[in-house]
Each structure stands twice: as structure tokens, then as C-alpha cells.
Amino acid sequence: ASRILDLGCAHGYLTTWYALQDRRREVTGVDFSKESVVQARRMARRLGVRNVKFTCLDLARDVLRATYDVLVDTQTLQDLEDLDRVFAGLARLLRPGGFLLSVPALATARDAKRFLRSMSRGGFALRSCDFIFFSDCSIPSAYPVITGSLGEGTIEPDFARLYQEILDALTRPCYPNL
């Protein structure tokens, strides 16, 4: 991808990493927090990364004018109000053939289904869904890794059930009879 937009970039760790992977790439990180954007800019300057920029904005209210090949969301979108509207705005930022990569922190199957419905109503078709498994303070968990592109698509009707089964399996004791 030649142009990447990192949604909710925080201190810019991933944003800067994307830029470092290919110096010809243009990478933009946006975040609601002015302090986070200041920290991100400092880090990029310290590392000498010139193909990255950071902007403070509210994804739910502000409008971006540029277009991108990839929109990356790492645990930001799921917390925004009026997610349908946010996804519709993001759809206008995506170049033809581009895609959205989202790793939302969804606590329940119901949250996952709501997220995917908003994504669909905003103009994105679900292309793939997988899971990242991790341990948080020794408690096993999982987040979905969702990719979408512009256009119509169907949301897997059993996604909520699958997600709940994964969450249940992770919290089930390994040795229930001990």
C-alpha cells in the first residue's frame, strides 16, 4: 500500500512502524488526543522517519479529504458513537481496491455483531475474519481481525455464535474435574 491511514494512532508506535517498512509509503496517523499526537511526532522525529505525519482529530466529527489504500484500526472504532456514520465517512476515504483492517477490542459476540452491522451499513463488505489469541494478566482472550472492502457483502450469520464459542472455550478451565 502506498497510502495508509492509522485510525486512533495513540503514540504512533504502529504508525511509525508502517512507515519504516517502506520509506516510499505515505502514512498518516490520527488520534483524538493532542498529547498522543505530540508524542507520536516526537518519536517519528527522533527516529528520523519522514514519511509519516500525525493529525489530531475526532473521527466521529471531523472530515478528512485525502484517500488511502489501507485504513487500519487497532482498538479504536468500537468505542465511537454513531458507528454507522463513522464507517460511512471512512468509506469515502478508501481508494478503489483498498481495504479496511480492523482489530477491534470486542468483549462479546453481541458487540462483534453490532460492529459488523455498522461496517456493512457504512458501505463495507466483510472480506475475512480471523482471531488473534492472547493472554491478558494470565487470562486467555481473543480479538477478531476483520478485513473489509467497499461494496456489498454478506455478514456471516453465525459469526456471533462462533465468536461466543471462542470466548467460552478460552474461559473454560482446562481441567474441570480438579
Disulfide bonds with the S-S distance in Angstrom:
none
